[in-house]
Amino acid sequence: MSAAEDRLRIALLSYRSKPHCGGQGVYVRHLAREIALLGHDVEIFSGQPYPDLDDSALEAGVTLTKVPSLDLFGEPDPFRTPKLREFRDWIDVVEVVQMWTAAFGEPLTFSLRVSRLLNGRREDFDVVHDNQCLGYGLLSVKRAGFPLVATIHHPITRDRSLAVRAAKGLKKISAWRWHSFLAMQGRVARRIPSLLTVSRSSEEDIRSAFKVSEDSLATIPLGVDTEVFAPRGERVPGRIVCVASADAPLKGVSYLLEAVAKVAAEQHVELTLVSRLDPGGPSAALIDELSIADRVSVVSGIDDDELAALLAGAEIACVPSLYEGFSLPAVEAMSCGTPLVATRAGAIPEVVGENEEAAVLVDAGDAGQLAQAFLRLFDDADLRARLGAGGRERVLEKYSWSAVAAATVERYRAAIESTPGRKRAAC
């Protein structure tokens, strides 16, 4: 096979691609770059927020096609009602009606928009790779003859269960309605022949939640840029860093805040929380209630280098989640040589090791155990050094974006070979 025949043209779909904080956006940005560096052509189709392509991705030839929505949930005006002049077609109407009825409609409306774009470009791509959208529009893409692959980081059924449990009164109905897109995602997932996920834990959960066929799903872990996320200089005594992509019950931030308050009663501690907190939300209220505002710093909108500097400068990193399908923040912390305190939730033990190779594990939702783990690590420099070194070694052995890209391309080739009437795009 010649180099030209070996090169694939890939349409990589992402309904939202938060550039730096949030697993899906990080996945799209790094995977696209590494696949392009393998010699393939990658065009990203993304809704807002758009991915931030670094120079190496652009030099490798990654391109971005923007698929704009009405951006009804974006800052600084989330849940806004658009002006009449903003409406372009019936899909915009669906997007607004979904929001008005307390549903999250972006996966559906993005899939409808992107299917319209792709169905006019059948000759341009060898394979389409969807990132966690699983909207009905993908079925139109499949009918058009595209070989189709989809990544499911984890089934959002877990998010829904925790959100409903945390809500009170009529808000439970709203929480259920918000996640109503899950029925669609399950139906679409069962009709996509090649699915990827990021951990064995997620694989089991997806099979249970979406009832996909046994042979359709494969596990390829996520990666990390080990040159950016690397040990650096001195660490700040008493500093804990936590990366939480959302201020949601799933991320366990409330238990972390309670633990910090317990530790603060005994010694100096400071928490840097990398997240975007709702000023009127539960986490902000809890910070005030616990009187730890002087112990907590909240940062957001930082790039990878700034995030890596925060992680590498902390004495401890924490992942307090109630569930994770993979936990990229855990891998980033390990790559920085920062000892972890993490929960036994979802894929976290699988990712960090279960025998204190890189992390002290505690039960999810237990602020007391978190506090005791922090105190143990603060008091034991040798343990911190051992966990930090073990985490860095584990990342170098198991988690690199180049390996993720190579394994993903092999799944692309298998999907192309198994698609009836397949036709390679002209290169």
Legacy VTK file of the C-alpha trace (Angstrom):
# vtk DataFile Version 3.0
C-alpha trace
ASCII
DATASET POLYDATA
POINTS 427 float
0.000 0.000 0.000
1.428 3.401 -0.976
1.665 6.303 1.449
-1.223 8.018 -0.341
-3.378 4.898 -0.143
-2.465 4.426 3.519
-3.497 7.977 4.455
-7.000 8.307 5.876
-9.297 11.319 5.802
-11.147 11.577 9.083
-14.094 13.735 10.111
-13.873 14.099 13.899
-17.132 15.324 15.451
-17.499 17.041 18.823
-20.702 18.824 19.813
-18.758 20.946 22.323
-14.979 21.074 22.747
-14.134 23.058 25.880
-10.488 23.812 25.170
-8.635 23.112 28.394
-10.788 21.972 31.310
-13.061 19.070 30.407
-12.202 15.612 29.109
-14.047 15.763 25.794
-12.364 18.931 24.524
-8.920 17.755 25.616
-9.560 14.410 23.904
-10.486 15.999 20.586
-7.563 18.426 20.558
-4.851 15.907 21.373
-6.268 12.980 19.423
-6.620 15.089 16.270
-3.029 16.310 16.518
-1.528 12.870 17.105
-3.530 11.235 14.313
-2.383 13.984 11.938
1.230 13.445 13.044
0.803 9.798 11.991
0.238 11.089 8.454
-3.556 11.251 8.236
-5.888 14.148 7.427
-8.173 15.279 10.246
-10.983 17.794 9.988
-12.724 18.621 13.265
-16.421 19.548 13.161
-17.303 21.240 16.437
-19.994 23.290 18.083
-19.262 25.951 20.690
-17.042 26.156 22.627
-14.588 25.436 19.839
-11.318 23.566 20.400
-8.076 25.490 20.722
-5.722 23.950 18.148
-2.074 24.394 19.090
0.689 25.164 16.601
1.751 21.525 16.301
-1.798 20.499 15.342
-2.070 23.267 12.756
1.359 22.413 11.346
0.321 18.763 11.095
-2.661 19.859 8.988
-5.579 19.577 11.411
-8.436 21.821 10.266
-11.537 23.066 12.065
-15.008 23.456 10.613
-17.234 25.378 12.990
-20.793 24.118 13.377
-22.368 27.024 15.253
-25.354 26.525 17.489
-27.334 29.296 19.160
-24.962 28.768 22.105
-27.797 28.941 24.618
-25.687 27.751 27.550
-22.541 29.783 26.952
-21.138 32.511 29.129
-21.839 35.282 29.939
-25.555 34.705 29.351
-26.523 31.039 29.826
-30.149 30.000 29.226
-30.749 33.110 27.157
-33.682 33.440 24.738
-32.296 34.373 21.299
-33.630 37.271 19.272
-35.842 36.472 16.293
-33.151 37.528 13.820
-30.815 34.836 15.203
-33.028 31.984 13.986
-31.671 30.411 10.792
-33.747 27.254 10.326
-35.954 24.672 11.989
-33.013 23.143 13.891
-32.597 26.426 15.773
-36.264 26.242 16.736
-35.740 22.704 18.087
-32.747 23.917 20.095
-34.730 26.688 21.766
-37.791 24.541 22.437
-35.569 21.925 24.076
-34.119 24.570 26.396
-37.539 26.053 27.166
-38.752 22.596 28.208
-35.726 22.061 30.516
-33.948 19.620 28.192
-30.343 19.661 26.992
-30.729 19.635 23.225
-27.150 20.189 21.998
-26.340 16.534 21.181
-29.454 16.274 19.011
-29.185 19.614 17.239
-25.435 19.304 16.626
-25.945 15.889 15.070
-28.637 17.264 12.752
-26.442 20.177 11.662
-23.329 18.096 11.112
-25.192 15.381 9.211
-26.398 18.037 6.787
-22.790 19.151 6.249
-21.372 15.650 5.879
-24.053 14.301 3.576
-22.875 16.836 1.004
-19.250 15.701 1.372
-19.364 11.924 0.980
-16.307 11.922 -1.270
-14.153 13.823 1.226
-13.844 11.358 4.110
-12.974 7.711 4.696
-14.432 7.548 8.192
-16.477 9.660 10.616
-15.603 9.609 14.334
-18.190 10.983 16.767
-17.135 12.122 20.233
-19.963 11.457 22.753
-22.733 13.164 20.741
-24.724 10.067 19.736
-27.484 12.177 18.196
-30.094 10.979 15.725
-28.346 12.855 12.911
-25.575 10.233 13.008
-28.013 7.674 11.672
-28.352 9.817 8.550
-24.538 9.885 8.309
-24.513 6.094 8.543
-27.215 5.764 5.871
-25.110 7.969 3.572
-22.487 5.201 3.588
-19.875 6.657 5.909
-17.978 4.155 8.068
-18.829 5.346 11.565
-16.947 5.150 14.880
-18.103 6.737 18.157
-16.395 7.356 21.484
-18.443 7.140 24.685
-16.332 8.405 27.577
-18.908 7.130 30.022
-22.685 6.753 29.971
-24.296 9.965 31.246
-26.791 7.770 33.080
-24.452 8.055 36.078
-24.560 11.861 35.910
-28.355 11.731 35.755
-28.698 9.443 38.767
-26.478 11.639 40.902
-28.100 14.890 39.714
-31.600 13.564 40.466
-30.508 12.295 43.871
-28.970 15.674 44.768
-31.970 17.712 43.581
-34.811 18.610 45.919
-38.554 18.735 45.291
-39.644 19.673 41.774
-36.006 20.131 40.763
-35.788 16.337 40.583
-38.139 16.472 37.583
-35.996 19.157 35.958
-32.848 17.106 36.516
-34.473 14.091 34.877
-35.774 16.155 31.969
-32.341 17.765 31.425
-30.890 14.303 30.830
-33.703 13.154 28.549
-31.243 12.983 25.633
-29.975 9.711 27.123
-32.788 7.701 25.544
-31.623 8.973 22.143
-27.992 8.199 22.909
-28.815 4.620 23.839
-30.814 4.061 20.645
-28.075 5.539 18.466
-25.236 3.700 20.258
-26.912 0.358 19.577
-26.880 1.131 15.831
-23.207 2.144 15.583
-21.086 -0.937 14.845
-17.771 0.409 16.201
-17.685 2.044 19.643
-14.722 3.172 21.734
-14.456 3.924 25.423
-11.647 4.863 27.768
-11.608 2.263 30.565
-12.815 -1.220 31.412
-15.062 0.326 34.056
-16.745 2.525 31.457
-17.021 -0.440 29.113
-19.002 -2.377 31.709
-21.204 0.627 32.485
-21.930 1.305 28.801
-22.911 -2.306 28.179
-25.251 -2.151 31.160
-26.746 1.285 30.411
-27.015 1.192 26.608
-27.270 -2.569 25.935
-24.769 -2.417 23.073
-23.621 -5.635 21.419
-20.703 -7.535 22.932
-18.391 -7.165 19.929
-19.037 -3.485 19.122
-17.123 -1.883 22.023
-13.356 -1.570 22.542
-11.323 0.182 25.246
-8.536 2.648 24.404
-7.356 4.722 27.420
-6.800 8.466 27.195
-3.346 10.028 27.064
-1.456 13.015 28.402
1.291 15.305 27.079
4.121 14.130 29.318
6.406 16.993 28.264
3.950 19.671 29.415
2.598 17.741 32.393
5.908 17.010 34.083
7.562 17.577 37.464
8.863 21.120 37.877
10.340 23.116 40.767
9.405 23.586 44.393
5.984 22.639 45.759
3.862 24.991 47.857
3.511 23.622 51.414
-0.068 22.743 52.304
-1.448 23.236 48.787
-4.064 20.860 47.350
-5.164 21.160 43.716
-8.408 19.744 42.325
-9.534 19.930 38.711
-13.330 19.690 38.400
-14.651 20.347 34.907
-18.146 21.097 36.217
-19.761 22.313 39.428
-21.959 19.232 39.587
-22.702 16.568 42.232
-20.821 13.971 40.160
-17.491 15.727 40.819
-17.739 15.478 44.612
-16.528 19.023 45.251
-18.758 19.427 48.321
-16.993 16.533 50.085
-13.612 18.024 49.207
-14.605 21.381 50.693
-15.782 19.700 53.888
-12.483 17.806 54.083
-10.467 20.994 53.637
-12.417 22.588 56.489
-11.565 19.611 58.718
-7.853 19.787 57.830
-7.824 23.577 58.330
-8.828 23.054 61.943
-5.529 21.220 62.517
-2.946 22.787 60.199
-2.287 25.152 57.315
-3.958 24.094 54.064
-4.944 25.875 50.872
-7.088 24.530 48.051
-6.822 25.594 44.434
-9.987 24.534 42.641
-9.737 24.563 38.851
-13.377 24.924 37.890
-16.044 27.444 36.990
-18.294 27.794 40.018
-21.754 29.273 39.834
-21.617 32.317 42.195
-25.043 31.373 43.507
-24.478 27.633 43.366
-24.054 25.014 46.091
-20.243 24.987 46.114
-19.965 28.758 46.537
-22.562 28.631 49.313
-20.717 25.808 51.056
-17.417 27.724 50.977
-19.149 30.553 52.853
-20.961 28.182 55.217
-17.689 26.450 56.164
-15.852 29.800 56.521
-12.994 28.670 54.272
-13.082 31.440 51.666
-9.557 32.433 52.736
-8.403 28.830 52.142
-9.916 28.329 48.663
-8.866 29.832 45.346
-10.986 29.195 42.256
-9.387 29.534 38.811
-10.732 28.867 35.317
-9.886 29.523 31.692
-6.235 28.499 32.060
-4.193 26.723 29.379
-2.337 23.418 29.675
0.956 24.989 30.728
-0.721 26.970 33.516
-2.643 23.896 34.660
0.512 21.793 34.650
2.307 24.449 36.717
-0.501 24.378 39.290
-0.448 20.594 39.537
3.338 20.391 39.683
3.444 23.065 42.383
1.003 21.333 44.744
1.875 18.962 47.554
-1.267 16.926 46.840
-3.734 16.586 43.967
-7.266 15.386 44.634
-9.945 13.679 42.558
-13.011 13.528 44.856
-15.499 12.390 42.180
-18.481 10.165 42.861
-17.962 8.615 39.421
-15.411 8.885 36.603
-15.315 7.065 33.299
-11.564 7.660 33.138
-10.296 10.805 34.999
-7.881 12.745 32.853
-7.123 15.093 35.803
-5.770 12.090 37.708
-3.443 11.186 34.847
-2.307 14.811 34.472
-1.486 14.988 38.183
0.405 11.690 38.066
2.342 12.909 35.043
3.432 15.936 37.109
4.728 13.622 39.838
2.114 14.940 42.274
0.777 12.430 44.824
-2.938 11.842 44.610
-5.823 11.415 46.974
-8.690 9.951 44.955
-11.929 8.064 45.395
-12.731 4.450 44.669
-15.246 5.537 42.049
-15.778 4.251 38.530
-12.509 3.847 36.641
-10.298 5.762 39.085
-8.732 2.697 40.795
-8.096 1.194 37.359
-6.361 4.379 36.216
-4.240 5.156 39.304
-3.688 1.638 40.675
-5.332 0.014 43.653
-2.305 -0.607 45.882
-1.024 2.926 46.529
1.202 2.901 43.458
0.343 6.566 42.792
-2.608 7.450 45.023
-4.238 7.000 48.386
-7.781 5.817 47.667
-10.799 6.606 49.856
-14.499 5.850 49.656
-16.488 8.222 47.454
-18.643 10.740 49.301
-16.721 10.519 52.591
-15.266 13.886 53.660
-13.764 12.359 56.805
-11.703 9.841 54.837
-10.538 12.567 52.475
-9.377 14.697 55.412
-7.510 11.799 57.014
-5.776 11.000 53.721
-4.673 14.636 53.350
-3.300 14.714 56.906
-1.478 11.425 56.349
0.236 12.727 53.223
1.086 16.138 54.678
2.806 14.339 57.582
4.794 11.858 55.432
7.241 13.342 52.908
8.577 9.895 51.979
5.091 8.673 51.086
4.474 11.780 48.973
7.753 11.201 47.126
6.986 7.517 46.521
3.477 8.176 45.215
4.677 11.017 43.003
7.444 8.931 41.440
5.098 5.972 41.017
2.494 8.109 39.293
4.987 9.551 36.818
6.287 6.068 35.995
2.744 4.743 35.541
1.879 7.501 33.058
5.024 6.992 31.000
4.239 3.273 30.752
0.501 3.403 30.082
-0.793 6.774 28.888
0.535 8.560 25.812
-1.458 10.302 23.077
0.636 8.734 20.316
-0.373 5.246 21.473
-4.024 6.347 21.744
-3.910 7.697 18.186
-2.326 4.571 16.719
-4.885 2.292 18.372
-7.749 4.556 17.229
-6.554 4.498 13.608
-6.622 0.705 13.711
-10.279 0.891 14.752
-10.907 3.263 11.837
-9.440 0.740 9.404
-11.526 -2.076 10.863
-14.675 0.080 10.574
-13.889 0.877 6.937
-13.297 -2.778 6.098
-16.552 -3.863 7.735
-18.773 -1.205 6.114
-20.872 -2.651 3.273
-20.178 -0.983 -0.080
-17.349 1.025 1.452
-15.618 3.510 -0.810
-12.331 5.182 0.017
-12.311 8.953 -0.370
-10.088 10.387 -3.080
-6.785 11.616 -1.620
LINES 1 428
427 0 1 2 3 4 5 6 7 8 9 10 11 12 13 14 15 16 17 18 19 20 21 22 23 24 25 26 27 28 29 30 31 32 33 34 35 36 37 38 39 40 41 42 43 44 45 46 47 48 49 50 51 52 53 54 55 56 57 58 59 60 61 62 63 64 65 66 67 68 69 70 71 72 73 74 75 76 77 78 79 80 81 82 83 84 85 86 87 88 89 90 91 92 93 94 95 96 97 98 99 100 101 102 103 104 105 106 107 108 109 110 111 112 113 114 115 116 117 118 119 120 121 122 123 124 125 126 127 128 129 130 131 132 133 134 135 136 137 138 139 140 141 142 143 144 145 146 147 148 149 150 151 152 153 154 155 156 157 158 159 160 161 162 163 164 165 166 167 168 169 170 171 172 173 174 175 176 177 178 179 180 181 182 183 184 185 186 187 188 189 190 191 192 193 194 195 196 197 198 199 200 201 202 203 204 205 206 207 208 209 210 211 212 213 214 215 216 217 218 219 220 221 222 223 224 225 226 227 228 229 230 231 232 233 234 235 236 237 238 239 240 241 242 243 244 245 246 247 248 249 250 251 252 253 254 255 256 257 258 259 260 261 262 263 264 265 266 267 268 269 270 271 272 273 274 275 276 277 278 279 280 281 282 283 284 285 286 287 288 289 290 291 292 293 294 295 296 297 298 299 300 301 302 303 304 305 306 307 308 309 310 311 312 313 314 315 316 317 318 319 320 321 322 323 324 325 326 327 328 329 330 331 332 333 334 335 336 337 338 339 340 341 342 343 344 345 346 347 348 349 350 351 352 353 354 355 356 357 358 359 360 361 362 363 364 365 366 367 368 369 370 371 372 373 374 375 376 377 378 379 380 381 382 383 384 385 386 387 388 389 390 391 392 393 394 395 396 397 398 399 400 401 402 403 404 405 406 407 408 409 410 411 412 413 414 415 416 417 418 419 420 421 422 423 424 425 426
